[in-house]
Amino acid sequence: MTDTVALAKADDASTPVPAVPEEVGTPSTAVPVDNPKLTAPNSTDEKRRPILPAWLKDRTEFVTTARHAGNRAGYASLYHGLRLPWYATQLTLMSPRGACRFVASTSRWLWDREAAPLRDYAVRQEDVTDYLTLARLRGNRVRLRGLVTVVAAVFGTGFAIWLYVMAPSYLYAFAAGGVLTLGYLGQEPDAPVIGPAVMRTELQKLTGTIVLRALGAIGDSRINAALKDFGNKSSHGMGFTSEICRDGPGYRAELDLPFGVTPDDVMEKREALASGLRRKLGCVWPSGDPDGPDGHEGRLVLYVGDRPMNEEKKPAWPLLKEGQVDLFKPVVFGNDYRMSPMAVTLMFAAIVIGSIPRMGKTFLLRLFLLIAALDPRAELYGFDFKGTGDLGALEPVCHRYRSGEEDEDILYVLHALREIKEELRRRAKVIRSLPRARCPESKVTPALASDKSLGLHPIVVGLDECQVPFEHEKYGAELESICTDITKRGPALGIVGLFATQRPDAKSLPPGISANAVLRFCLKVMNHQANDMVLGTGAYKGGIRATMFSRRDLGICWMSGEGDDPRIVSSAFIDGPMAEQVVARARKMREEYGNVTGHALGEGPSETVGMDLLGDILKVVGADEEQVWNERVAARLAELRPDVYEGWKGENVTSALKPWGVETTQVWGTTDEGEGKNRRGIKRADAVAAVTRRNADRVAA
Ligand SMILES: Nc1ncnc2c1ncn2[C@@H]1O[C@H](COP(=O)(O)OP(=O)(O)OP(=O)(O)O)[C@@H](O)[C@H]1O
């Protein structure tokens, strides 16, 4: 068998076509590879067009369309209603002209003036036959039309007299109608009295020619070669696969690109494409469709919106006024460029949000926290390091909340995150102890999250401007390590971390977080490094580019991690007062469910959770000391770590050791003056035993 293979054109099976171009390697003998008896694949792709249009099937779309039509009708009624007297005056003034026009045109019709040029022509040509035919035709017409006119005049006058006798007011109404109609006929054709209430700019309809023109404008040599041959037998595989149709507020065109060209090649040149389409950049959304029923890597779906996405009126957020959330299920948080709702599943995810300043990161983070607030089981931690109180609306539902970047704010957050670290440990232990049947995937399930006795409810932690704590001189490393732990282990244990930053670089988004985040939201960024830091390595190269957004694209982002392909989403706009409205509803739900805790009740984090108090005690109580007064332990601890223990008294030691099972009793000691006394203190052996117990527990977890 020769190594030369020949292919036949799909539409001409009898002609063997050498696969290797002749100038590259001339085949000696061509072997036809297309077997005419080869059976067709079993599956045939059919694309059924919807019986009902989308807006009739979807309740939200129907309501939106009906509301839009109602609004326009209402506006037009108001506009014209207000102008009615003016219309009537103008039309009355124009009625004499209208009457003249009416008389003139009726007379023209009555005397068959429209055929006069033909009769004149026949006379000039001295064509007796034609003239006689036309004259006969005119005679018949004039007779008939005259009769109609006389009958109309007699009946009209009779009707008017009858009205005058029977119902004079109706006669006036008819007369007024007649005057207005004559006024209507008397209008100047280019200046009608009644103009449109809404001026509409007609957009050019998207046609195949325009799409091809735009593709030709992006400067791709393979597309240009295909366009040259377009319509011939060989169009290099390029062609429309369905007709261009309306889809939401725009047009959708589907076509196959030339062999070897991918949608990414087009997406990269979006600006040139928009120029070729003569549309604003925000209207033009090319994408691929590799997973569609008959899709493949060369299929381009081009959506051309009527208006840029940032100018299109967003549908209202469905959860603004009603509805509860189950964090385990997708929740609508915005819409795509077709204004179709877009959903996100917050559970089992760690989330990063990045962009340059003032693009809508905080709004997006707050929106996610609002979604979490509407699941009454969820425990919320909201930290805003900008210090402007952007998350303030959430205070009534937050278990832990802080706004600011001062040391005391960072310390508060540290304590709160230490609580979460302990919680991660506890949850891991609980999940391990559960039977497989209840916890088949070793992760929190909706049923487990709803079982209050297990304490596996969703926890959602949001950090806005997360670069601030990570860069903190003293606590940065510990905060980063806890957040990395939340990103890595949190999702399976029901803890969702949300990290938003306006400076997406390695310092602001440590690799442990950026590499392990499941959901990524990237609003406008300036360069490919920032793009890939938020959306993942290779995103920019793959055409997922948040650099293409303009500064006016507020709240518009690339979302990756939900569904197979990254998508562009315009997040719902929820400002402060709207957020308060949602929180008021969430708070009510939580009160009913019994989940108003921590900050919402005016309580802060425990300062001792998560720090190594026992370890610190063993450091300050020497092995040679059998027992020590608590007041001495407190003083030594404050010396060891002033940031943590400053201001501690003996009682603080007592209460902090209680959860560890270390009893404080009266122990013998001597004062600085050498006087022997009994005071409250601890035995070192008890602290050692507690450390041993704790370490054993941790190993078991
Ligand atoms: N989804 C949205 N739709 C429309 N406009 C939005 C949306 N989200 C935010 N905006 C607008 O963008 C502005 C900036 O939003 P936001 O404060 O969230 O930006 P940011 O990226 O967090 O800024 P910074 O980095 O300075 O904190 C807001 O004042 C708001 O008017």
The ligand as an ORCA input file, in Angstrom:
! r2SCAN-3c Opt
* xyz 0 1
  N     -23.112     45.778     38.637
  C     -22.953     47.070     38.405
  N     -23.611     47.680     37.417
  C     -23.451     48.993     37.179
  N     -22.638     49.787     37.877
  C     -21.941     49.254     38.873
  C     -22.057     47.867     39.190
  N     -21.240     47.605     40.223
  C     -20.646     48.765     40.536
  N     -21.064     49.758     39.747
  C     -20.644     51.168     39.806
  O     -19.236     51.193     39.881
  C     -18.823     52.014     40.956
  C     -17.606     51.398     41.596
  O     -17.997     50.197     42.239
  P     -17.149     49.564     43.443
  O     -17.080     50.497     44.601
  O     -17.682     48.224     43.696
  O     -15.752     49.501     42.724
  P     -14.431     48.821     43.226
  O     -13.874     48.104     42.052
  O     -14.669     48.036     44.455
  O     -13.564     50.104     43.532
  P     -12.328     50.210     44.556
  O     -11.262     49.364     43.995
  O     -12.031     51.658     44.550
  O     -12.844     49.696     45.853
  C     -20.014     52.102     41.897
  O     -20.084     53.355     42.469
  C     -21.211     51.801     41.040
  O     -21.877     52.975     40.706
*
